[in-house]
Amino acid sequence: MHVVHLETGRHPYGGARQALILMRGLKARGVEGTLACTAGGPLAGEARRLGLALRELPMRGDHDFGFIGRFTALLRELQPDLVHVHSRRGADWFGGLAARRAGIPALLTRRVDRSEGLLSRLKYRPYGRVVAISTAIRRQLEAVGLRPPRLALVRSAVEPALQDPAWSRERLAREFSLDPRCQLVGCVSQLIARKGHAELLQAWREVALACPQARLLLFGQGPLEASLRRRVRALGLEGSVLFAGFRPDLASFIGRLDVLAHAASAEGLGLAVLEAEAAGVPVVAFRAGGVPEIVADGRTGYLVRAGDAAAFAIALTELLQNEARRRALGAAAWDWVAREFRVADMVDAYLTLYRDLAETPPR
């Protein structure tokens, strides 16, 4: 079987990273795969580094209607058994239309936590299967008329990290010019509005007063960086908040964090949350989207009402002031991810969908 995977996001994080994880898992099962992605982006470089088959295409966003023709031509050239569309950035509309024009069955994975209007029914018509990565997204798809067997649920997955990370705590402190005795709270997300950095900084003002040795590391990049830096200055938090940028080597040291903070107000599932738990790090997060499906409140971390910065601050402070509790939650998180969010299970689920789709007569 040969599957063409379409991912139009430029960077290898979030859903794009899940596409790479899936392709590697499928390759190990003997399933041939080709990644079609935006030309010249970091995602293409990462796929090349991983040894995945790659075809780069020009893509100029949600309104690049010429992409339909370019992707159709690629599909007619490669003649795959099916197309798996992974991203939203124009791909969910254009990928399905191109697959239909090329006469190839297609599957879409929806990762975005956002309700849609009835017009979206047209978007899903070319797809023989539509996959939600959380029950929150599945409910949104049911609201626009999708039902099994066309609608399926396959959650994201990660490999449990080594319990002794590659980096020492001292190396991590040196990397970011911090005192090794500091308590480290990480936030891993794009610097965009729905990721909740404004609420996180509001909460952090209270945390910093209660835990003066704590430092907040903001990992990621995005259009809100300048305004968030101004907000940090306005709150007087320059000494305890660090903008750490996008780090492709995050897996080397995420397990050395004391807590992961995730303040997103809308989240399909939350890959950064899963990766932190897989490294044995407890999580404090807003109860939003699919996050309650991957954070067991009181067992692997704490969930608070979305947007409640005061409750978020209380939960963070409690964990920072209780080392034994942090260790217990982190150990439970590692064990839970290792059992419930295995890459092998995700690969099996997609293989089953692929085979069902390939055997389903065209409508």
Secondary structure by P-SEA (a helix, b strand, c coil): cbbbbbbccccccaaaaaaaaaaaaaaaacbbbbbbcccccaaaaaaaaacccbbbbbbccccccaaaaaaaaaaaaacccbbbbccccaaaaaaaaaaaaacccbbbbbccccccccccccccccccbbbbccaaaaaaaaaaccccccbbbbbbbbccccccccccaaaaaaaacccccbbbbbbbccccccccaaaaaaaaaaaaaacccbbbbbcccccaaaaaaaaaaaacccccccccccccccccccccccbbbbbcccccccaaaaaaaaabbbbbbcccccccccccccccbbbccccaaaaaaaaaaaaaacaaaaaaaaaaaaaaaaccccaaaaaaaaaaaaaaaaacccc
